[in-house]
Amino acid sequence: MRLVHSPIFLGLVVLAASPSFSKAVTEADLRGHIEILASDAFEGRKPGTAGEAKTVKYIAEAWAKAGLKPAAADGGWFDPVPLIQRGRAGSTYTFTAKGRKLRIVSDDIILIGQQAAYARSNLPLIFTGAGVTSDGKVAADVKGKAALVLSAADNVPDNMKSPRARREALIAAGAEAVIFVGDSQGNWPTLRRQLLSRPIALESREKRAPLEGAISTEFMVGLVTAAGQDWDKLRANAKQADYAGEALGIDADLDVKTDLYRFNSSNVIGKIAGRKKNSGALLFMGHWDHLGICAPEGAPDRICNGAVDNASGIAVMNEVAEALAKKKHDRDIYFLATTAEESGLLGAYAFADKPVLPLDQIILSLNVDTIAIAPRGSKVAIIGRGTTPLDAEVEAVAKKTGRAIDSTKDANAFLQRQDGWALTQKGVPALMVGGSFADLNLLQKFLGSDYHGPNDQLTDRTELGGAAEDTDLHIALGRHFADTRKYKSKKAGE
């Protein structure tokens, strides 16, 4: 954003340029950042790659140029986030029933250990159906056993439908191994791809069994048939609301090797120091990472550039930082660019676990993500509506900028899918505000097409009008919440 520097003369009175006369952020301002961050040279901004190094350097330089000061724990720009990747390094396995070795034709099995080496003999197998009952509980006796779990879950609560939720429930119940079974709808390739993609994790927060993996339906059918079981009958039984699992009478001898790669990624943290100590702080956040080189060899375009998700969000933050740094504010204003959001909000969780300021001093966190969706004139939605006492305050600021309000809670469907969720769980007021989530049909069009693919790149058709308006809105929100006269925070003891 650029301020108007020319004074206005009215008779003998000179009116200096002020924030209220500042020029609106333009689409070109945002495009300039996105062109760089979403370029092929940044290779999709995957954590732990050369693309990360270029990305965090660009952000730190932009913030320094804007006038921010570094605010990481060591006094620099970068807070390390220790991450881990696991890859298959080879395994041998034998399944037996009543002392008889079972012959299985399919080789559709992938096993990944928590540690570099895992070995176990006579590990009992239990089929758990969806893994949980209709009330979300683990009824099966999985302690010390290998739990075989259907990848698709029916007749379970919505919060337990995801494989991750059911896996963690089984781990909490003591499962030694959790192995998902690809269903007949063909999601075995998805399970296989996920396991072989060396997913990134935050080891300090992991909930992981000693052994995890997946097998195809064909492998499962071969396994239970060889042991004298009926797969169709097992699946039918699993539809019972209180299904407590069935021991398969099969034991496994397993020797699994796993390739572990530990590395530090970085959150970028900057600050505009406030004039009034102990008045609290405002936090802007958005993730810088994307999926990197995501398509297989031979594909015409292998790079997931992540122009909308989330080079657009970082572009907005850069412009907000430049605008807000032009003057002093009462409260501190922090800017946080997080890593590994695409892997499960990992950078945000790392910050929440080891913040550079007391979390109870944050009066509001505003997350900026996937913002280049809506055109100019879109309504303003709030992700997190009803979770804080700040909805009316935010809406009042939005109306002053000429924006209409989407007063529904529809956007809350994305509450747990964005970085602010990591702070919400710690009691920090955290919202996402803007136009991209006001029209869910428009958003779903993006999610069902270019999202997380090579086509999420900057083109002449990329919609930046709404993003420019949302940038101005975030600048206005920053000025409002950083002013102790405009917003009195009970958190800050005012």
C-alpha positions, 0 to 999 in steps of 0.5 A, spaced: 500 500 500 502 507 498 500 513 502 499 519 499 505 524 500 502 530 497 499 535 502 493 538 501 492 546 502 486 549 504 487 556 505 493 557 510 492 550 513 496 544 511 493 537 512 498 532 512 497 525 509 494 520 514 492 513 514 484 515 512 487 518 506 491 512 504 491 509 497 487 502 496 491 496 495 491 494 488 491 488 484 497 489 481 500 490 488 498 483 490 500 480 483 507 482 484 508 478 490 504 472 487 508 472 481 514 471 485 512 466 490 508 462 486 513 461 480 516 455 478 523 457 481 520 456 488 518 449 486 511 449 490 514 452 496 515 445 500 518 445 507 525 442 507 526 444 500 530 449 496 523 452 495 522 453 502 529 457 503 527 462 497 520 463 500 522 465 507 528 469 505 523 473 500 518 474 506 523 476 511 526 481 506 519 484 504 517 485 512 524 488 513 523 493 507 516 494 510 519 496 517 518 490 521 523 488 526 525 480 527 521 477 532 523 470 533 525 467 539 532 467 538 532 475 535 532 473 528 526 472 523 526 464 523 523 460 528 525 453 527 520 447 527 522 440 527 519 436 522 520 428 520 518 424 514 518 417 514 518 413 508 518 405 506 525 402 506 523 395 506 519 389 510 518 382 510 512 379 513 509 372 514 501 371 516 499 364 520 493 361 522 493 355 527 500 354 525 499 354 518 503 359 513 498 363 509 499 364 502 497 371 499 497 372 492 497 380 492 503 384 494 498 390 496 501 392 503 505 398 505 508 398 512 511 404 516 514 404 523 514 409 528 522 408 529 527 406 524 526 398 525 520 394 528 520 387 529 514 383 532 513 375 532 506 373 533 502 379 533 494 378 533 490 381 528 483 383 529 478 386 524 475 392 527 470 394 522 470 402 522 474 402 528 469 405 532 462 404 534 456 409 532 457 413 539 464 414 537 468 409 542 473 403 540 469 397 542 474 392 540 479 389 544 485 392 540 491 392 546 497 389 543 494 387 537 494 389 529 487 393 528 485 392 521 480 398 519 476 399 513 478 406 510 471 408 509 467 409 515 459 409 515 454 409 521 459 413 525 459 420 528 461 426 523 467 427 527 470 420 527 469 419 519 476 421 518 481 416 518 486 420 522 480 421 528 479 413 528 486 411 527 488 416 533 482 413 537 485 406 536 492 408 538 489 411 544 486 404 546 492 401 545 493 398 538 500 396 536 499 397 529 493 400 525 492 398 518 487 401 513 484 396 508 482 400 501 475 399 500 471 396 494 470 404 491 478 404 489 481 408 494 487 403 495 491 408 490 489 414 495 492 410 501 498 407 497 500 414 494 499 418 501 503 413 505 509 413 499 509 420 499 513 421 505 508 425 509 511 431 513 509 430 521 511 434 527 514 429 531 513 433 538 505 432 537 504 426 533 499 420 535 502 414 532 502 407 533 509 403 533 506 400 526 502 403 521 500 402 514 495 399 509 493 393 504 488 393 498 481 389 499 484 384 494 490 383 500 485 383 505 480 378 501 486 373 500 488 373 507 482 372 511 480 367 505 486 363 506 485 363 514 478 360 513 474 366 514 468 370 509 470 377 507 463 378 505 460 376 512 466 380 516 463 386 512 456 385 514 457 384 521 461 390 521 455 394 519 452 393 526 452 400 531 455 396 536 460 392 533 466 390 537 471 387 532 472 380 531 479 376 532 481 373 525 485 367 528 491 370 524 498 372 527 503 376 523 511 376 524 513 382 521 520 385 520 519 393 518 525 398 516 523 405 515 527 411 513 527 417 517 528 424 515 528 429 520 529 436 519 528 443 521 523 448 517 521 455 519 516 459 521 517 467 519 515 472 525 516 479 525 513 485 529 511 492 529 512 494 536 507 498 540 507 504 544 503 502 550 506 496 554 502 491 557 496 492 552 496 486 548 498 484 541 494 483 535 497 477 530 496 476 523 498 469 520 498 465 514 502 459 511 507 460 506 508 452 504 505 448 499 505 441 496 512 442 492 513 438 486 507 434 486 505 430 480 509 424 477 515 424 473 513 424 465 507 429 467 507 435 463 507 440 469 509 437 476 509 443 480 504 445 485 505 452 485 500 454 490 498 461 487 491 461 491 493 457 496 497 460 499 501 465 495 495 470 495 495 470 503 502 471 504 501 477 498 496 480 503 500 479 509 506 483 506 501 489 503 498 489 510 505 489 514 507 495 509 501 499 511 501 498 518 508 499 519 508 506 516 505 509 523 506 507 531 500 503 534 498 502 541 499 495 541 504 490 538 502 487 531 505 480 530 506 477 523 507 470 523 508 466 516 507 458 518 510 452 515 507 445 514 500 448 514 498 443 508 501 437 512 496 438 518 497 446 521 504 443 523 507 450 524 501 453 527 501 448 532 509 449 533 508 456 534 502 455 539 506 450 543 512 455 544 510 462 542 514 468 542 509 472 546 504 469 552 498 467 548 494 470 553 496 477 550 494 476 543 487 479 543 486 477 536 489 472 531 487 473 524 489 468 519 489 469 511 489 463 507 486 462 500 484 469 499 484 470 491 477 467 490 472 472 490 471 478 486 470 485 488 463 487 492 463 480 495 460 479 502 465 478 508 464 472 512 467 470 518 470 463 519 470 462 527 463 466 527 460 465 534 467 462 537 469 469 540 465 475 542 468 479 536 464 478 531 460 485 532 466 489 532 469 485 526 463 487 522 463 494 524 470 495 521 468 491 515 461 496 514 466 502 515 470 500 509 463 499 505 463 491 505 456 487 506 456 482 511 455 474 510 451 473 517 451 465 517 455 460 520 456 456 513 464 458 513 465 455 520 465 448 516 472 450 515 474 452 522 478 446 523 482 446 516 486 453 517 491 455 522 487 459 526 484 452 529 491 451 533 490 457 537 483 457 538 484 450 541 489 454 546 484 459 548 486 465 543 481 469 539 482 467 532 478 468 526 478 468 518 475 474 515 474 476 508 470 474 501 473 468 499 468 464 504 462 468 503 460 464 497 461 457 498 459 455 491 464 459 488 469 456 493 467 449 492 468 450 484 476 452 486 476 446 491 474 441 486 478 444 480 485 447 481 486 446 488 492 442 490 494 441 483 499 444 478 493 448 475 493 453 482 498 458 478 497 465 477 494 467 470 490 473 467 484 469 470 486 469 477 481 473 481 485 478 485 479 484 486 476 481 492 483 479 495 485 487 494 479 489 498 480 484 503 487 487 504 484 493 505 479 490 510 485 487 514 489 494 514 482 497 517 482 491 522 489 492 524 488 499 525 482 498 529 484 492 534 491 495 535 488 502 538 486 502 545 481 507 544 477 504 539 478 497 542 478 496 549 481 488 551 479 485 557 485 480 556 489 486 556 486 488 563 483 495 560 
